[in-house]
Amino acid sequence: MRGEEFAADLATSAGEVLLAIRKEHLAAGTAEGKALAKAGDRGAQEHIAERLAAERPDDAVLSEEAADDLRRLESERVWIIDPLDGTREYSEDRHDWAVHVALWERGSLTAGAVALPGLGTTLSTAGEFPDLGPPAEPIRLAVSRSRASDLVKAVAAEYGAELVPMGSAGYKVSAVVRGEVDAYVHSGGQYEWDSAAPVAVAAAAGLHTSRIDGSALEYNREDPYLPDLLVCRPSLAKGLLEIIGQHQAV
């Protein structure tokens, strides 16, 4: 199975595990937020780790739910994993959470998949993507359900954009890929596992992906902290980056 196909299959199967865990907890009446979130994180991580060990034993792994083994820095192939992106949404029985599986090879992301189990679909670098057509008027920006950063609110005000609240980072990027929104601007802190798979998928779909200063997103670094992100329609990138730069310079 090629890397792209394996990434999609792995993300999808982990999503199925997560749905089964949630169903079990709901049936048992134990679907309390933190307990269910922990069970989901643990179950998805175990499933992914077991499959990688069995089917890709020579590859290194960087996962949110596992201890970081810095031997990955010497590896030519590293799987970057978020077993459950959006624990809050998952534990609230919402649909806007995801599973991230990305493959980094010799300096670049070469495969990625974002499973959206709540929607019954998986977006993959091996898949086909919809023709999005022109951006909406006003453009739509994906933002956190609980808070939009001051930068995003300033960008939205200057651009005349509509803010669209939704769940996990992976779901937000997927919403750009799927045409639900036109851009996702994030400046509040993330790690490589939060964006690697979504960025791989977005790039394969022909979208703009970068840091908010316009520089390239780099993965499999010693410090996996990667705090900001811009994913958008290519036609919007220049204008959004200019506005972001103006507000960062203040």
SEVEX-100141 format. One record per residue (C-alpha): x, y, z; residue number from 1; residue in one letter. Coordinates in steps of 0.1 Angstrom, whole numbers, m for minus. Each point is the difference from the previous one (the first is absolute). Example, Ala and Ser with C-alpha at 12.3 -4.5 7.8 and 13.67 -1.06 7.14 Angstrom:
<sites>
<site xx="123" yy="m45" zz="78" i="1" aa="A"/>
<site xx="14" yy="34" zz="m7" i="2" aa="S"/>
</sites>
This chain:
<sites>
<site xx="0" yy="0" zz="0" i="1" aa="M"/>
<site xx="14" yy="34" zz="m10" i="2" aa="R"/>
<site xx="7" yy="27" zz="26" i="3" aa="G"/>
<site xx="m31" yy="20" zz="m10" i="4" aa="E"/>
<site xx="m23" yy="m30" zz="0" i="5" aa="E"/>
<site xx="14" yy="m12" zz="33" i="6" aa="F"/>
<site xx="m4" yy="34" zz="16" i="7" aa="A"/>
<site xx="m37" yy="2" zz="m11" i="8" aa="A"/>
<site xx="m6" yy="m36" zz="12" i="9" aa="D"/>
<site xx="16" yy="6" zz="33" i="10" aa="L"/>
<site xx="m18" yy="32" zz="7" i="11" aa="A"/>
<site xx="m33" yy="m15" zz="m10" i="12" aa="T"/>
<site xx="5" yy="m31" zz="22" i="13" aa="S"/>
<site xx="10" yy="21" zz="30" i="14" aa="A"/>
<site xx="m32" yy="21" zz="m6" i="15" aa="G"/>
<site xx="m20" yy="m33" zz="1" i="16" aa="E"/>
<site xx="16" yy="m9" zz="33" i="17" aa="V"/>
<site xx="m9" yy="34" zz="14" i="18" aa="L"/>
<site xx="m36" yy="m3" zz="m10" i="19" aa="L"/>
<site xx="m2" yy="m34" zz="16" i="20" aa="A"/>
<site xx="15" yy="13" zz="32" i="21" aa="I"/>
<site xx="m25" yy="28" zz="2" i="22" aa="R"/>
<site xx="m29" yy="m23" zz="m8" i="23" aa="K"/>
<site xx="11" yy="m23" zz="29" i="24" aa="E"/>
<site xx="3" yy="28" zz="24" i="25" aa="H"/>
<site xx="m34" yy="15" zz="m10" i="26" aa="L"/>
<site xx="m16" yy="m34" zz="4" i="27" aa="A"/>
<site xx="16" yy="m5" zz="35" i="28" aa="A"/>
<site xx="m10" yy="36" zz="11" i="29" aa="G"/>
<site xx="37" yy="8" zz="5" i="30" aa="T"/>
<site xx="4" yy="26" zz="m27" i="31" aa="A"/>
<site xx="12" yy="28" zz="23" i="32" aa="E"/>
<site xx="22" yy="25" zz="m18" i="33" aa="G"/>
<site xx="35" yy="m6" zz="14" i="34" aa="K"/>
<site xx="m4" yy="m38" zz="5" i="35" aa="A"/>
<site xx="m13" yy="m5" zz="m36" i="36" aa="L"/>
<site xx="27" yy="23" zz="m14" i="37" aa="A"/>
<site xx="27" yy="m20" zz="18" i="38" aa="K"/>
<site xx="m14" yy="m33" zz="m11" i="39" aa="A"/>
<site xx="m1" yy="12" zz="m36" i="40" aa="G"/>
<site xx="35" yy="14" zz="0" i="41" aa="D"/>
<site xx="13" yy="m33" zz="15" i="42" aa="R"/>
<site xx="m19" yy="m23" zz="m23" i="43" aa="G"/>
<site xx="8" yy="18" zz="m32" i="44" aa="A"/>
<site xx="37" yy="3" zz="10" i="45" aa="Q"/>
<site xx="2" yy="m37" zz="8" i="46" aa="E"/>
<site xx="m16" yy="m9" zz="m33" i="47" aa="H"/>
<site xx="22" yy="22" zz="m21" i="48" aa="I"/>
<site xx="32" yy="m10" zz="19" i="49" aa="A"/>
<site xx="m8" yy="m37" zz="m5" i="50" aa="E"/>
<site xx="m6" yy="4" zz="m37" i="51" aa="R"/>
<site xx="31" yy="20" zz="m6" i="52" aa="L"/>
<site xx="21" yy="m24" zz="20" i="53" aa="A"/>
<site xx="m14" yy="m29" zz="m20" i="54" aa="A"/>
<site xx="m1" yy="15" zz="m35" i="55" aa="E"/>
<site xx="26" yy="28" zz="1" i="56" aa="R"/>
<site xx="25" yy="m13" zz="26" i="57" aa="P"/>
<site xx="30" yy="18" zz="m14" i="58" aa="D"/>
<site xx="m16" yy="35" zz="0" i="59" aa="D"/>
<site xx="2" yy="25" zz="29" i="60" aa="A"/>
<site xx="m31" yy="16" zz="16" i="61" aa="V"/>
<site xx="m8" yy="33" zz="15" i="62" aa="L"/>
<site xx="m34" yy="m1" zz="18" i="63" aa="S"/>
<site xx="m17" yy="23" zz="23" i="64" aa="E"/>
<site xx="m9" yy="m29" zz="23" i="65" aa="E"/>
<site xx="34" yy="m17" zz="2" i="66" aa="A"/>
<site xx="34" yy="9" zz="14" i="67" aa="A"/>
<site xx="22" yy="18" zz="m25" i="68" aa="D"/>
<site xx="29" yy="m21" zz="m12" i="69" aa="D"/>
<site xx="25" yy="24" zz="m15" i="70" aa="L"/>
<site xx="15" yy="m28" zz="m21" i="71" aa="R"/>
<site xx="m26" yy="11" zz="m25" i="72" aa="R"/>
<site xx="23" yy="29" zz="m9" i="73" aa="L"/>
<site xx="23" yy="m26" zz="m16" i="74" aa="E"/>
<site xx="m27" yy="m18" zz="m18" i="75" aa="S"/>
<site xx="m9" yy="4" zz="m36" i="76" aa="E"/>
<site xx="m37" yy="m9" zz="6" i="77" aa="R"/>
<site xx="m20" yy="13" zz="29" i="78" aa="V"/>
<site xx="m38" yy="m3" zz="6" i="79" aa="W"/>
<site xx="m14" yy="31" zz="17" i="80" aa="I"/>
<site xx="m32" yy="m10" zz="18" i="81" aa="I"/>
<site xx="m29" yy="16" zz="20" i="82" aa="D"/>
<site xx="m21" yy="m30" zz="10" i="83" aa="P"/>
<site xx="m29" yy="23" zz="11" i="84" aa="L"/>
<site xx="m1" yy="37" zz="m11" i="85" aa="D"/>
<site xx="m28" yy="16" zz="18" i="86" aa="G"/>
<site xx="m6" yy="m19" zz="33" i="87" aa="T"/>
<site xx="m26" yy="26" zz="11" i="88" aa="R"/>
<site xx="m21" yy="m5" zz="m31" i="89" aa="E"/>
<site xx="4" yy="m38" zz="2" i="90" aa="Y"/>
<site xx="m11" yy="m1" zz="36" i="91" aa="S"/>
<site xx="m30" yy="22" zz="m8" i="92" aa="E"/>
<site xx="m12" yy="m23" zz="m27" i="93" aa="D"/>
<site xx="6" yy="26" zz="m27" i="94" aa="R"/>
<site xx="12" yy="m7" zz="m35" i="95" aa="H"/>
<site xx="28" yy="26" zz="m3" i="96" aa="D"/>
<site xx="30" yy="m20" zz="12" i="97" aa="W"/>
<site xx="26" yy="m20" zz="m20" i="98" aa="A"/>
<site xx="28" yy="m25" zz="m1" i="99" aa="V"/>
<site xx="33" yy="11" zz="m16" i="100" aa="H"/>
<site xx="26" yy="m22" zz="m17" i="101" aa="V"/>
<site xx="29" yy="15" zz="m20" i="102" aa="A"/>
<site xx="32" yy="m14" zz="m14" i="103" aa="L"/>
<site xx="31" yy="21" zz="m1" i="104" aa="W"/>
<site xx="29" yy="m12" zz="m23" i="105" aa="E"/>
<site xx="34" yy="17" zz="m4" i="106" aa="R"/>
<site xx="m12" yy="34" zz="8" i="107" aa="G"/>
<site xx="m35" yy="1" zz="m14" i="108" aa="S"/>
<site xx="m35" yy="m12" zz="7" i="109" aa="L"/>
<site xx="m7" yy="m26" zz="m26" i="110" aa="T"/>
<site xx="m33" yy="m15" zz="11" i="111" aa="A"/>
<site xx="m28" yy="10" zz="23" i="112" aa="G"/>
<site xx="m35" yy="m8" zz="10" i="113" aa="A"/>
<site xx="m26" yy="16" zz="22" i="114" aa="V"/>
<site xx="m29" yy="m23" zz="11" i="115" aa="A"/>
<site xx="m32" yy="18" zz="9" i="116" aa="L"/>
<site xx="m19" yy="m29" zz="16" i="117" aa="P"/>
<site xx="m29" yy="21" zz="10" i="118" aa="G"/>
<site xx="m6" yy="7" zz="m37" i="119" aa="L"/>
<site xx="9" yy="m36" zz="m11" i="120" aa="G"/>
<site xx="28" yy="12" zz="m23" i="121" aa="T"/>
<site xx="37" yy="2" zz="m3" i="122" aa="T"/>
<site xx="19" yy="27" zz="m19" i="123" aa="L"/>
<site xx="33" yy="m13" zz="m14" i="124" aa="S"/>
<site xx="29" yy="12" zz="m22" i="125" aa="T"/>
<site xx="m9" yy="m30" zz="m22" i="126" aa="A"/>
<site xx="m36" yy="12" zz="m4" i="127" aa="G"/>
<site xx="m19" yy="22" zz="m23" i="128" aa="E"/>
<site xx="m10" yy="35" zz="11" i="129" aa="F"/>
<site xx="m31" yy="22" zz="m9" i="130" aa="P"/>
<site xx="3" yy="29" zz="m23" i="131" aa="D"/>
<site xx="m6" yy="28" zz="24" i="132" aa="L"/>
<site xx="m7" yy="28" zz="m24" i="133" aa="G"/>
<site xx="5" yy="37" zz="11" i="134" aa="P"/>
<site xx="1" yy="9" zz="37" i="135" aa="P"/>
<site xx="m32" yy="10" zz="17" i="136" aa="A"/>
<site xx="m10" yy="37" zz="5" i="137" aa="E"/>
<site xx="7" yy="8" zz="27" i="138" aa="P"/>
<site xx="28" yy="m25" zz="5" i="139" aa="I"/>
<site xx="m4" yy="m25" zz="29" i="140" aa="R"/>
<site xx="27" yy="m6" zz="26" i="141" aa="L"/>
<site xx="0" yy="m31" zz="21" i="142" aa="A"/>
<site xx="5" yy="8" zz="37" i="143" aa="V"/>
<site xx="m1" yy="m17" zz="34" i="144" aa="S"/>
<site xx="m34" yy="m7" zz="15" i="145" aa="R"/>
<site xx="11" yy="15" zz="33" i="146" aa="S"/>
<site xx="20" yy="30" zz="m11" i="147" aa="R"/>
<site xx="14" yy="17" zz="m30" i="148" aa="A"/>
<site xx="35" yy="15" zz="5" i="149" aa="S"/>
<site xx="5" yy="38" zz="m1" i="150" aa="D"/>
<site xx="20" yy="m4" zz="m33" i="151" aa="L"/>
<site xx="m28" yy="m20" zz="m17" i="152" aa="V"/>
<site xx="m27" yy="25" zz="12" i="153" aa="K"/>
<site xx="22" yy="29" zz="m14" i="154" aa="A"/>
<site xx="5" yy="m18" zz="m33" i="155" aa="V"/>
<site xx="m37" yy="m8" zz="m3" i="156" aa="A"/>
<site xx="m10" yy="36" zz="8" i="157" aa="A"/>
<site xx="24" yy="15" zz="m26" i="158" aa="E"/>
<site xx="m8" yy="m26" zz="m27" i="159" aa="Y"/>
<site xx="m38" yy="2" zz="8" i="160" aa="G"/>
<site xx="1" yy="m38" zz="6" i="161" aa="A"/>
<site xx="m26" yy="m22" zz="17" i="162" aa="E"/>
<site xx="12" yy="m20" zz="30" i="163" aa="L"/>
<site xx="m11" yy="m36" zz="m1" i="164" aa="V"/>
<site xx="5" yy="m19" zz="34" i="165" aa="P"/>
<site xx="9" yy="m37" zz="m2" i="166" aa="M"/>
<site xx="19" yy="m26" zz="19" i="167" aa="G"/>
<site xx="34" yy="m15" zz="m4" i="168" aa="S"/>
<site xx="29" yy="13" zz="m21" i="169" aa="A"/>
<site xx="m2" yy="m29" zz="m24" i="170" aa="G"/>
<site xx="m37" yy="6" zz="m5" i="171" aa="Y"/>
<site xx="7" yy="37" zz="m7" i="172" aa="K"/>
<site xx="26" yy="m8" zz="m27" i="173" aa="V"/>
<site xx="m23" yy="m26" zz="m14" i="174" aa="S"/>
<site xx="m28" yy="26" zz="m1" i="175" aa="A"/>
<site xx="22" yy="21" zz="m23" i="176" aa="V"/>
<site xx="7" yy="m31" zz="m22" i="177" aa="V"/>
<site xx="m37" yy="m8" zz="m1" i="178" aa="R"/>
<site xx="m11" yy="35" zz="m8" i="179" aa="G"/>
<site xx="m19" yy="6" zz="33" i="180" aa="E"/>
<site xx="23" yy="30" zz="7" i="181" aa="V"/>
<site xx="26" yy="19" zz="m21" i="182" aa="D"/>
<site xx="29" yy="3" zz="25" i="183" aa="A"/>
<site xx="13" yy="m10" zz="34" i="184" aa="Y"/>
<site xx="24" yy="23" zz="18" i="185" aa="V"/>
<site xx="14" yy="m13" zz="32" i="186" aa="H"/>
<site xx="25" yy="18" zz="24" i="187" aa="S"/>
<site xx="m8" yy="m15" zz="34" i="188" aa="G"/>
<site xx="26" yy="m28" zz="2" i="189" aa="G"/>
<site xx="0" yy="m35" zz="m15" i="190" aa="Q"/>
<site xx="24" yy="m29" zz="m4" i="191" aa="Y"/>
<site xx="11" yy="m19" zz="m32" i="192" aa="E"/>
<site xx="m26" yy="m27" zz="5" i="193" aa="W"/>
<site xx="m28" yy="26" zz="0" i="194" aa="D"/>
<site xx="8" yy="11" zz="m35" i="195" aa="S"/>
<site xx="22" yy="m25" zz="m19" i="196" aa="A"/>
<site xx="m28" yy="m22" zz="m14" i="197" aa="A"/>
<site xx="m24" yy="28" zz="m7" i="198" aa="P"/>
<site xx="27" yy="21" zz="m17" i="199" aa="V"/>
<site xx="10" yy="m30" zz="m22" i="200" aa="A"/>
<site xx="m36" yy="m4" zz="m11" i="201" aa="V"/>
<site xx="m6" yy="37" zz="m5" i="202" aa="A"/>
<site xx="32" yy="3" zz="m21" i="203" aa="A"/>
<site xx="m11" yy="m30" zz="m21" i="204" aa="A"/>
<site xx="m33" yy="17" zz="m6" i="205" aa="A"/>
<site xx="18" yy="31" zz="m14" i="206" aa="G"/>
<site xx="m5" yy="23" zz="30" i="207" aa="L"/>
<site xx="25" yy="24" zz="14" i="208" aa="H"/>
<site xx="17" yy="m12" zz="32" i="209" aa="T"/>
<site xx="26" yy="19" zz="20" i="210" aa="S"/>
<site xx="9" yy="16" zz="33" i="211" aa="R"/>
<site xx="m18" yy="33" zz="6" i="212" aa="I"/>
<site xx="32" yy="19" zz="m11" i="213" aa="D"/>
<site xx="m2" yy="m18" zz="m33" i="214" aa="G"/>
<site xx="30" yy="m23" zz="7" i="215" aa="S"/>
<site xx="m1" yy="m37" zz="m6" i="216" aa="A"/>
<site xx="m14" yy="m25" zz="25" i="217" aa="L"/>
<site xx="28" yy="m24" zz="11" i="218" aa="E"/>
<site xx="m4" yy="m33" zz="17" i="219" aa="Y"/>
<site xx="19" yy="m26" zz="19" i="220" aa="N"/>
<site xx="20" yy="26" zz="19" i="221" aa="R"/>
<site xx="16" yy="m6" zz="34" i="222" aa="E"/>
<site xx="m26" yy="23" zz="16" i="223" aa="D"/>
<site xx="m34" yy="m9" zz="m15" i="224" aa="P"/>
<site xx="m16" yy="33" zz="11" i="225" aa="Y"/>
<site xx="m15" yy="16" zz="m31" i="226" aa="L"/>
<site xx="m22" yy="28" zz="13" i="227" aa="P"/>
<site xx="m16" yy="16" zz="m31" i="228" aa="D"/>
<site xx="m16" yy="m9" zz="m33" i="229" aa="L"/>
<site xx="m17" yy="14" zz="m30" i="230" aa="L"/>
<site xx="m20" yy="m22" zz="m24" i="231" aa="V"/>
<site xx="m21" yy="17" zz="m26" i="232" aa="C"/>
<site xx="m11" yy="3" zz="m36" i="233" aa="R"/>
<site xx="30" yy="10" zz="m20" i="234" aa="P"/>
<site xx="m16" yy="31" zz="m12" i="235" aa="S"/>
<site xx="m4" yy="13" zz="35" i="236" aa="L"/>
<site xx="35" yy="m8" zz="13" i="237" aa="A"/>
<site xx="17" yy="33" zz="m10" i="238" aa="K"/>
<site xx="m27" yy="22" zz="15" i="239" aa="G"/>
<site xx="m3" yy="m20" zz="32" i="240" aa="L"/>
<site xx="38" yy="m1" zz="5" i="241" aa="L"/>
<site xx="2" yy="38" zz="m6" i="242" aa="E"/>
<site xx="m27" yy="7" zz="26" i="243" aa="I"/>
<site xx="15" yy="m25" zz="25" i="244" aa="I"/>
<site xx="34" yy="17" zz="m5" i="245" aa="G"/>
<site xx="m14" yy="34" zz="7" i="246" aa="Q"/>
<site xx="m16" yy="m11" zz="32" i="247" aa="H"/>
<site xx="31" yy="m19" zz="12" i="248" aa="Q"/>
<site xx="21" yy="31" zz="m6" i="249" aa="A"/>
<site xx="m21" yy="22" zz="23" i="250" aa="V"/>
</sites>
